[in-house]
Amino acid sequence: EGIVCIFRWGFPGKNRRIFLRFLMKDIQSIRIEVKEGIYARHVLYMEIRGQRAVPLTRTDENLTPREIEQKAAELAYFLRVPIEVF
């Protein structure tokens, strides 16, 4: 149907459930955020037109650069959107 749904239990706070729903055509890109240094991290985001970026990986997941690139490539290929690196 061209609809993407993201559901997650266990989010911090009073309402511990997240349910996001949007059209596939509104997905602009898959973004990889890379921060090097003492607190290095690699996070994968989905950029949605008219909304903020939706994080797809946890910041404490500690994926290797190769793993995050592989996940981004598979998702971007499936959604037919570009990959951005920040």
C-alpha positions as CSV (number, residue, x, y, z in Angstrom):
1,E,0.0,0.0,0.0
2,G,3.0,2.3,0.2
3,I,2.8,2.8,3.9
4,V,5.6,2.4,6.4
5,C,4.8,1.7,10.1
6,I,7.4,1.7,12.9
7,F,6.4,0.3,16.2
8,R,8.4,0.1,19.4
9,W,7.7,-0.9,23.0
10,G,9.9,0.2,26.0
11,F,10.5,3.9,25.0
12,P,11.3,5.9,28.2
13,G,8.6,8.0,29.7
14,K,5.0,7.8,30.7
15,N,3.7,6.5,27.3
16,R,6.0,3.6,26.6
17,R,4.8,2.8,23.1
18,I,5.8,4.5,19.8
19,F,3.8,3.9,16.7
20,L,4.7,6.0,13.6
21,R,3.0,5.7,10.2
22,F,3.8,7.6,7.0
23,L,3.7,7.2,3.3
24,M,6.7,5.7,1.5
25,K,6.8,8.5,-1.0
26,D,7.5,10.9,1.9
27,I,10.8,9.2,2.8
28,Q,13.5,11.5,1.5
29,S,16.6,9.5,2.4
30,I,18.4,7.2,4.8
31,R,21.0,9.1,6.9
32,I,24.1,7.8,8.6
33,E,25.4,10.0,11.4
34,V,29.0,9.3,12.3
35,K,30.6,10.8,15.4
36,E,34.2,9.8,16.0
37,G,36.3,10.4,19.1
38,I,36.1,9.2,22.7
39,Y,32.3,8.7,22.4
40,A,32.2,7.3,18.9
41,R,28.8,6.4,17.6
42,H,27.1,5.5,14.3
43,V,23.3,6.0,14.1
44,L,21.0,5.3,11.2
45,Y,18.0,7.7,10.6
46,M,15.1,7.8,8.2
47,E,14.5,11.3,6.9
48,I,10.8,12.0,6.4
49,R,9.5,15.0,4.4
50,G,7.9,17.6,6.8
51,Q,8.9,15.7,9.9
52,R,12.0,15.2,12.0
53,A,14.4,12.3,11.3
54,V,13.4,9.0,12.8
55,P,16.2,7.1,14.5
56,L,16.3,3.4,13.4
57,T,19.2,2.2,15.6
58,R,19.9,2.8,19.2
59,T,22.8,5.1,20.1
60,D,24.2,2.5,22.4
61,E,24.1,-0.3,19.8
62,N,27.8,0.2,18.9
63,L,27.5,-1.1,15.3
64,T,30.7,-1.1,13.3
65,P,30.9,1.2,10.3
66,R,30.6,-1.8,7.9
67,E,27.4,-3.0,9.7
68,I,25.7,0.4,9.7
69,E,26.6,0.9,6.0
70,Q,25.2,-2.5,5.1
71,K,21.9,-1.8,7.0
72,A,21.7,1.6,5.3
73,A,22.4,0.2,1.8
74,E,19.7,-2.5,2.2
75,L,17.1,-0.1,3.4
76,A,17.9,2.6,0.9
77,Y,17.8,0.0,-1.9
78,F,14.4,-1.3,-0.8
79,L,12.9,2.1,-0.4
80,R,14.6,3.5,-3.5
81,V,16.0,6.5,-1.7
82,P,19.5,8.0,-1.4
83,I,21.9,7.6,1.5
84,E,23.3,10.6,3.2
85,V,26.3,10.6,5.5
86,F,26.8,13.3,8.3
